[in-house]
Amino acid sequence: MANRNESPSQEPSIEEQPQPQPQDHCKENGYVNTVHETIELQDDPRKWSPMRKWITLATVANGSLVVGFAPNIYNPAIDAIKSSLHAQDWHISLTLSLFILLSGIFPMPWSLTSELVGRKRVYMVSLTIALGGYIGAAVANSIGLLIGMRCIQAMGNSSLFSVGAGSLTDIYDVHERGTKFGIYYAAPMLGPSLGPVLGGILTKYLSWRATFWFLAIWIGVTIFSVLALMKESFRKDRSTTYQDALAIRTEKIARRQSQAIHRSSCEEGASHHSSRSKINVYPTDLRVATSLKRVVKKRNNVVLLIATGLNYGFTYSISYTCTLSLSDKYHLDALKIGLVLLAYGLGSMAGSVLGGRYSDYLLARSRSLNNTAVAPSEVRLATTIPGLIIMPALCLAYGWMAQYTVHISGIAIILFFGGLSSIWVYSPTMSYLLDINPGNTTVTVACNSFIRGLLAFLFAEVAVPLQNAIGDGGLYSLWAGLWALCAVLILIVYFKGGHWRAQSSSSV
């Protein structure tokens, strides 16, 4: 494969581009060493200066923070919204549940599009759509319009879930990703806790509409940052999705040229072939099923997608039900509730950064001990073990402390360590998924977004009825069991993942 720098607008020539094969390229006995990871390119994003990489990371993380704020920044303004727009409780519930559901669905089309046209163009289009949704919500004069604008916000925001991870995979080598993804995931995890605090302040001193104006301004700043500061990091040579689409387009061109040869002389047909120096790839050339099959055919992926979905569902469940408990049992106002929930967000930030850094350390130590250039990706999953051990106990502690209205300081401490432990598990698990899916990272993250969005939607709908029926103690006893299941799933991949990947490679 030729070494060259290709922007999203450039197309490979027929002569230069080998026929790509839609296959899994990970063939090093379960080790992170693939053609897509090691291929040399001109202006290779992985050889950019540290400053250039940090600018990309900061821009993507900044946008992800807005995504974290968006679901519940207006929670303190619910009463004001109901009064202003003559809404009922089920209307407000719909603004949240639809937002969560669509946030899980739309990363897939955005990720596939980014594999054709590049990351930067997708950011510009999707964030502009989100900006329109925030402005529309800020000026909405009916609850129906507000619900519609929330759907548009989710559609636009969702690109940052999958394409953002793709951008970081573009610029960082495997041994750097744990730390950098830890920083990236810390941003949206802080949002659910810090959002209600900001929402409470804005609603108290301005109005409920100010919450959406605040997000609109932030998205506007993010759009400007993408336009002015970000450099395109996507390279077609490292994308299996693009190579599959190119194979489809090349085959179509060959068929048309073959038909032309029958209508004219062979010499004229050959001349036509050689004059076509570039191939334009279109969305109709995408092998969506092939890209998805690459993800779901690996047992490692399926098992861990379920585990990360449960993890994410827990975050939505505890942030939602804890808000109700702090209001009903502890009689706190919106601002104080936000400050208590901030403990969960701060714990999540600490867990994301420290857990990601620790997973990089374990990977480097494994290379050193085994005197090899690469290490089994499953080493990352060893990072999750402390969090998996402590999470069931934390669930039980929180549930029964809330059930019996233990002092609020105890709740805050449990929330902090719950946030730290849950994201300590989530961050290295996601880094592992990206390591074992080279060239298909955005589709992998999109699948993860779909699963976690679906489960978060489910848990957001059933959490309150279960809380009312069996109390916080019963609800979080169930969550302790689900975390035990999550631990079993991750440990299975930890012990069997390398063998599964070797089997997958040998079957290609």
Stockholm file with secondary structure:
# STOCKHOLM 1.0

chainA/1-508         MANRNESPSQEPSIEEQPQPQPQDHCKENGYVNTVHETIELQDDPRKWSPMRKWITLATVANGSLVVGFAPNIYNPAIDAIKSSLHAQDWHISLTLSLFILLSGIFPMPWSLTSELVGRKRVYMVSLTIALGGYIGAAVANSIGLLIGMRCIQAMGNSSLFSVGAGSLTDIYDVHERGTKFGIYYAAPMLGPSLGPVLGGILTKYLSWRATFWFLAIWIGVTIFSVLALMKESFRKDRSTTYQDALAIRTEKIARRQSQAIHRSSCEEGASHHSSRSKINVYPTDLRVATSLKRVVKKRNNVVLLIATGLNYGFTYSISYTCTLSLSDKYHLDALKIGLVLLAYGLGSMAGSVLGGRYSDYLLARSRSLNNTAVAPSEVRLATTIPGLIIMPALCLAYGWMAQYTVHISGIAIILFFGGLSSIWVYSPTMSYLLDINPGNTTVTVACNSFIRGLLAFLFAEVAVPLQNAIGDGGLYSLWAGLWALCAVLILIVYFKGGHWRAQSSSSV
#=GR chainA/1-508 SS CCCCCCCTTCCCCTTTSCCCCCSCCBCSTTBSCBHHHHCCCTTCGGGSCHHHHHHHHHHHHHHHHHHHHTTTTTGGGHHHHHHHHTCCHHHHHHHHHHHHHHHHHTHHHHHHHHHHHCHHHHHHHHHHHHHHHHHHHHTCCSHHHHHHHHHHHHHHHTHHHHHHHHHHHHHSCHHHHHHHHHHHHHHHHHHHHHHHHHHHHHHHHTCTHHHHHHHHHHHHHHHHHHHHHCCCCCCGGGCHHHHHHHHHHHHHHHHHHHHHHHHSCHHHHHHHHHHCCCCCCCGGGCCHHHHHHHHHTSHHHHHHHHHHHHHHHHHHHHHHHHHHHHHHTSCCCHHHHHHHHHHHHHHHHHHHHHHHHHHHHHHHHHHHHHTCSSCBGGGGGGGGHHHHHHHHHHHHHHHHHHHTTCCHHHHHHHHHHHHHHHHHHHHHHHHHHHHTSTTCHHHHHHHHHHHHHHHHHHHHHHHHHHHHHHHHHHHHHHHHHHHHHHHHHHHHHHHHHHHHHHHHHHTC
#=GC SS_cons         CCCCCCCTTCCCCTTTSCCCCCSCCBCSTTBSCBHHHHCCCTTCGGGSCHHHHHHHHHHHHHHHHHHHHTTTTTGGGHHHHHHHHTCCHHHHHHHHHHHHHHHHHTHHHHHHHHHHHCHHHHHHHHHHHHHHHHHHHHTCCSHHHHHHHHHHHHHHHTHHHHHHHHHHHHHSCHHHHHHHHHHHHHHHHHHHHHHHHHHHHHHHHTCTHHHHHHHHHHHHHHHHHHHHHCCCCCCGGGCHHHHHHHHHHHHHHHHHHHHHHHHSCHHHHHHHHHHCCCCCCCGGGCCHHHHHHHHHTSHHHHHHHHHHHHHHHHHHHHHHHHHHHHHHTSCCCHHHHHHHHHHHHHHHHHHHHHHHHHHHHHHHHHHHHHTCSSCBGGGGGGGGHHHHHHHHHHHHHHHHHHHTTCCHHHHHHHHHHHHHHHHHHHHHHHHHHHHTSTTCHHHHHHHHHHHHHHHHHHHHHHHHHHHHHHHHHHHHHHHHHHHHHHHHHHHHHHHHHHHHHHHHHHTC
//
